[in-house]
Amino acid sequence: MFFNLFGFGDSIGIDLGTASVLVYVKGKGIVVREPSVVTIDRNTNEILAVGEEARKMIGKTPGNIAAVRPLREGVISDYDTTERMLKYFIQKAVGKNPFVKPTIAVCVPSVVTTVEKRAVEDATRQAGARRVFIIEEPIAAAIGAGIDISKACGSMVIDIGGGTTDIAVISLGGTVVSTSIKVAGDNFDDAIIKYMRKKHSLLIGERSAEELKMQVGTAYERTMPVTMDIKGRNLVTGLPKVVTVPSEEMHEALAEPVAQIVEAVHQVLEKTPPELAADIVDRGIVMTGGGSLLYGLDKLISESTHINTMIADDAISCVAIGTGKFIEYIDGSEERERRNKRRERRAENSRRIREKRAEKNKDDEE
């Protein structure tokens, strides 16, 4: 616990993602990293599980229990559940104390409406925040990737999360050109599910699709093809079935959503001022987010744009780390401001004391 301008409480940065929630606590780093899933008893509206425990229940719950993802495509789709989920993660990160409310920074996609941004802010405040700061995901991702965004130099960041892909050119601490498309990790999973249904008449769930994406998914032709056995339900016979899926098929399945991301990158580059475009050619493109780990996606973008493209270290955590560093900077700025004000007050008091002494000495001489 430490003292800040708003009272006693921890400062927290939250990556409120469609697929997962990461919580960064000042001085501790990332302390919570769990899926943004909640299971609710429909009869009592009681929350049964949150995070990883709830994710394990997806596709396996009875009729009275629902496994809910309260965020869709980067924004809140279920306000009440999001608020309760946030409250759970905040308490898990800093403990439960009704007299202590943390200062929280939360990231949002670069292109969101005022209403969507206000929903995130209100949900965070209702979950227990004393004060809420909103930061755009590309800015947070760039900070978390170690890019100095304060310089007059263009940096391009592609953040591929669960619900959105945010692409931005950043200079002097702000976004110059950006776009946010609702094509990301979840769309990769959906594309795999549709492909398996069409190609193999096999119905698979979200978790199985995610495993396929992570193990054999590819955006660029692999030099060494790999395969994976996947289980599902045969739509013809209705019976369980096992299919061996090669990486070539996953390349075909993911072609459409991957092409949409590449096209969005081209559109941002086309709108980028020439001086900043020259900086990007020199510095390269940085990719963050879980979706950036899809095999070969960096190679495909590099080949398509003719610009060196690299995946940031700990790409999944970049947004959370950047959000945490942002709140630390806010705290540091406020602390410096308080110190300056204290110094000014002391200097003013000293001046008044000197003036009084001078007046007293003058009176004594007279």
Order of alpha helices (4+ residues) and beta strands (2+ residues): beta-beta-beta-beta-beta-beta-beta-alpha-beta-beta-beta-alpha-beta-alpha-beta-alpha-beta-beta-beta-alpha-beta-alpha-beta-beta-alpha-alpha-alpha-beta-alpha-beta-alpha
